[in-house]
Amino acid sequence: MNIVDRFMSTNTSASQPRSRDMLCDHWQYQLVVVAALYISVKLNERLAFGSKEFAIISHGMYSVEDIEDTEWLILQGVSWRLCPPTSLQAGLLIISLMLNRAVAMTFEQGTWNFIKDEVAFQTENSVRDYYFT
C-alpha cells in the first residue's frame, strides 16, 4: 500500500489528474492496487509472477495491457523511487556518521548491539504516534 499511497499523493502534472480520477473510480483504484502489488512482487519475491498471471487472477477484470500500463504510470508517478530508506536505516546511518570507524571498533560487541537495539526501539516508537502525519 506504500506504493499506492505515494502514487495517489503525487503532484506531478502528468500523474495528478489521472491519480485523482483513479481515486474516485473503484475499478481504476483497484487496478492501481493490483499494479502496485505486481510491482511489489517483482521487487521483493524470489519467484515473480508475470502480468499475465495477475490478469488471470483478476478473473478477466483487468487485461495484461491494463496492468502494465498502470504499472508504467505508477513508476512515472513515483519517479521510479520504489525502495525508500526506512526510519531504522536512516537512524543507523546517522549513528555511523557520528561515530567514525575507529571509535566504533573500540566498542565491545555488546555495546554496539545495545546502540543498534536502542535506535531500532526509538524509531519504532516514533512511528507509532500518527499525530505528526
C-alpha positions as CSV (number, residue, x, y, z in Angstrom):
1,M,0.0,0.0,0.0
2,N,3.0,2.3,0.4
3,I,3.4,2.4,-3.4
4,V,-0.3,3.1,-3.8
5,D,-0.3,5.9,-1.2
6,R,2.7,7.5,-2.7
7,F,1.3,7.3,-6.2
8,M,-2.1,8.8,-5.1
9,S,-0.3,11.7,-3.4
10,T,1.9,12.6,-6.3
11,N,1.6,16.1,-7.6
12,T,3.4,15.9,-10.9
13,S,1.4,17.4,-13.8
14,A,1.4,14.1,-15.7
15,S,0.0,11.9,-12.9
16,Q,-2.0,14.2,-10.7
17,P,-5.3,14.4,-12.8
18,R,-5.1,10.7,-13.5
19,S,-4.4,9.7,-9.9
20,R,-7.4,11.8,-8.7
21,D,-9.7,10.2,-11.2
22,M,-8.5,6.8,-10.1
23,L,-9.2,7.6,-6.5
24,C,-12.8,8.3,-7.4
25,D,-13.4,5.2,-9.5
26,H,-13.3,2.0,-7.6
27,W,-12.4,-0.1,-10.7
28,Q,-9.4,2.1,-11.5
29,Y,-8.4,2.3,-7.9
30,Q,-8.4,-1.5,-7.7
31,L,-6.3,-1.6,-10.9
32,V,-3.8,0.7,-9.2
33,V,-3.7,-1.7,-6.2
34,V,-3.2,-4.7,-8.5
35,A,-0.4,-3.0,-10.4
36,A,1.3,-1.9,-7.1
37,L,1.1,-5.5,-5.9
38,Y,2.6,-6.6,-9.2
39,I,5.5,-4.1,-8.7
40,S,5.9,-5.2,-5.1
41,V,6.1,-8.9,-6.0
42,K,8.7,-8.2,-8.7
43,L,10.8,-6.2,-6.2
44,N,10.5,-8.4,-3.1
45,E,9.8,-12.0,-4.0
46,R,12.2,-14.6,-5.4
47,L,9.7,-16.1,-7.7
48,A,8.0,-13.3,-9.7
49,F,4.7,-13.7,-11.4
50,G,4.1,-12.1,-14.8
51,S,1.4,-9.6,-15.6
52,K,-0.4,-12.5,-17.4
53,E,-0.8,-14.3,-14.1
54,F,-2.2,-11.2,-12.5
55,A,-4.6,-10.8,-15.3
56,I,-5.8,-14.4,-14.8
57,I,-6.0,-13.9,-11.0
58,S,-8.3,-10.9,-11.6
59,H,-10.7,-13.2,-13.4
60,G,-10.6,-11.1,-16.6
61,M,-11.4,-7.9,-14.9
62,Y,-8.0,-6.4,-16.0
63,S,-6.0,-7.3,-19.1
64,V,-2.3,-7.6,-19.3
65,E,-2.1,-4.3,-21.0
66,D,-4.2,-2.6,-18.3
67,I,-1.8,-3.9,-15.6
68,E,1.4,-3.0,-17.5
69,D,0.1,0.5,-18.5
70,T,-0.9,1.2,-14.9
71,E,2.5,-0.1,-13.7
72,W,4.2,2.3,-16.0
73,L,2.0,5.2,-14.8
74,I,2.8,4.3,-11.2
75,L,6.5,4.1,-11.9
76,Q,6.5,7.5,-13.6
77,G,4.3,9.0,-10.8
78,V,6.7,8.0,-8.0
79,S,9.7,8.9,-10.2
80,W,11.0,5.3,-10.0
81,R,11.6,5.7,-6.3
82,L,10.3,2.3,-5.1
83,C,12.6,1.5,-2.2
84,P,12.9,4.5,0.1
85,P,15.0,4.1,3.2
86,T,13.2,3.1,6.4
87,S,13.5,5.1,9.6
88,L,15.7,2.4,11.1
89,Q,18.1,2.6,8.1
90,A,18.2,6.4,8.5
91,G,18.9,6.1,12.2
92,L,21.7,3.6,11.8
93,L,23.2,5.8,9.0
94,I,23.2,8.8,11.4
95,I,24.9,6.8,14.1
96,S,27.5,5.5,11.7
97,L,28.2,9.1,10.5
98,M,28.5,10.3,14.1
99,L,30.9,7.6,15.1
100,N,33.9,7.2,12.9
101,R,35.1,3.7,12.3
102,A,38.0,3.8,14.7
103,V,35.7,4.8,17.6
104,A,33.1,2.2,16.7
105,M,35.7,-0.6,16.6
106,T,36.7,0.2,20.2
107,F,33.2,-0.7,21.4
108,E,32.6,-4.1,22.7
109,Q,30.2,-6.1,20.6
110,G,27.5,-5.9,23.3
111,T,27.7,-2.1,23.4
112,W,27.3,-1.8,19.6
113,N,24.4,-4.2,19.7
114,F,22.8,-2.2,22.5
115,I,23.2,1.0,20.5
116,K,21.6,-0.6,17.4
117,D,18.7,-2.0,19.5
118,E,18.1,1.4,21.1
119,V,18.0,3.1,17.7
120,A,15.5,0.4,16.5
121,F,13.4,0.9,19.6
122,Q,13.3,4.7,19.3
123,T,12.5,4.7,15.6
124,E,9.7,2.1,16.1
125,N,8.3,4.3,18.9
126,S,8.5,7.4,16.8
127,V,6.2,6.0,14.0
128,R,3.6,4.6,16.4
129,D,2.1,8.1,17.0
130,Y,0.4,9.2,13.9
131,Y,-0.2,12.7,15.3
132,F,2.5,14.2,13.1
133,T,1.4,12.6,9.8
